[in-house]
Amino acid sequence: MGGVYGTPDIRITVLEIQGSGEGPCKYKPGDSWLVTDLAAPAGLCTWAIASIAPYLATLRFGGSLPWEDDKDRAVACCSDAANPVVFELRRLANT
């Protein structure tokens, strides 16, 4: 199912947590959220959203990142220097 304005849905998944392996938001590898509209998904902290927002917007509006081999994927990291969380953003096909 497509998101708002016909944009594709985006799946955000925690790939890994560096540092101590635990940040203040208590994410775990494998945690995921589905973005279907312009609202931030519940449970995803403001710092994470701010860090991945440019990648999220690029994928939602049809763009891709030239350094990614897969045009439907982006890997981004939150800005928690002590416990950076690495996220995969994946554009899902509209159905």
C-alpha positions as CSV (number, residue, x, y, z in Angstrom):
1,M,0.0,0.0,0.0
2,G,1.4,3.4,-0.9
3,G,1.8,6.2,1.6
4,V,0.5,9.8,1.5
5,Y,0.5,11.5,-1.9
6,G,1.2,8.2,-3.6
7,T,4.7,8.0,-2.0
8,P,6.0,4.5,-1.2
9,D,6.0,3.2,2.3
10,I,9.5,2.9,4.0
11,R,10.5,0.2,6.4
12,I,13.1,1.4,9.0
13,T,15.1,-1.3,10.7
14,V,17.8,-1.2,13.4
15,L,20.8,-3.0,11.9
16,E,23.2,-2.6,14.8
17,I,24.1,-0.6,17.8
18,Q,27.7,0.4,18.4
19,G,29.4,1.5,21.6
20,S,27.8,-0.2,24.7
21,G,25.1,-1.7,22.5
22,E,22.4,0.2,24.4
23,G,21.3,3.7,24.0
24,P,18.7,5.7,25.9
25,C,15.8,4.5,23.6
26,K,16.5,0.8,24.3
27,Y,16.5,-0.2,20.6
28,K,17.6,-3.7,19.7
29,P,18.8,-5.0,16.3
30,G,15.8,-6.0,14.4
31,D,13.5,-3.4,15.8
32,S,11.5,-1.8,12.9
33,W,9.0,0.8,12.0
34,L,6.8,1.3,9.0
35,V,6.5,4.9,7.7
36,T,3.3,5.4,5.7
37,D,2.7,9.1,6.1
38,L,4.4,12.3,7.1
39,A,4.3,11.6,10.8
40,A,7.2,10.2,12.7
41,P,6.6,6.6,13.7
42,A,5.8,6.0,17.4
43,G,8.8,4.7,19.3
44,L,11.4,6.3,17.1
45,C,13.2,9.0,19.1
46,T,13.5,12.6,17.8
47,W,17.3,12.4,17.5
48,A,17.0,9.3,15.3
49,I,14.3,11.0,13.1
50,A,16.5,14.1,12.7
51,S,19.5,12.0,11.7
52,I,17.7,9.9,9.1
53,A,15.2,12.5,7.8
54,P,17.3,13.4,4.7
55,Y,17.5,9.7,3.7
56,L,13.9,9.1,4.4
57,A,12.8,12.0,2.3
58,T,15.0,11.0,-0.6
59,L,13.5,7.5,-0.7
60,R,9.9,8.6,-0.1
61,F,10.0,11.0,-3.1
62,G,11.7,8.7,-5.6
63,G,15.3,9.5,-5.2
64,S,18.2,7.2,-4.5
65,L,21.7,7.6,-3.0
66,P,24.6,7.3,-5.4
67,W,26.8,5.4,-3.0
68,E,24.2,2.6,-2.4
69,D,24.2,-0.4,-4.7
70,D,20.4,-0.8,-4.1
71,K,18.4,2.2,-5.2
72,D,15.6,1.3,-2.7
73,R,17.9,1.2,0.3
74,A,19.7,3.7,2.6
75,V,21.9,3.1,5.6
76,A,22.1,5.9,8.2
77,C,23.3,6.4,11.7
78,C,21.8,8.4,14.6
79,S,23.9,11.1,16.2
80,D,24.3,9.5,19.7
81,A,28.1,9.5,19.8
82,A,28.3,7.1,22.7
83,N,25.9,4.5,21.2
84,P,25.3,5.1,17.5
85,V,22.4,3.2,16.1
86,V,22.7,2.1,12.5
87,F,19.4,2.1,10.6
88,E,18.5,0.6,7.3
89,L,15.7,2.4,5.4
90,R,14.1,0.4,2.6
91,R,11.6,1.7,0.1
92,L,8.8,-0.8,-0.4
93,A,7.0,-1.3,-3.7
94,N,3.6,0.4,-4.1
95,T,0.9,-2.1,-4.4
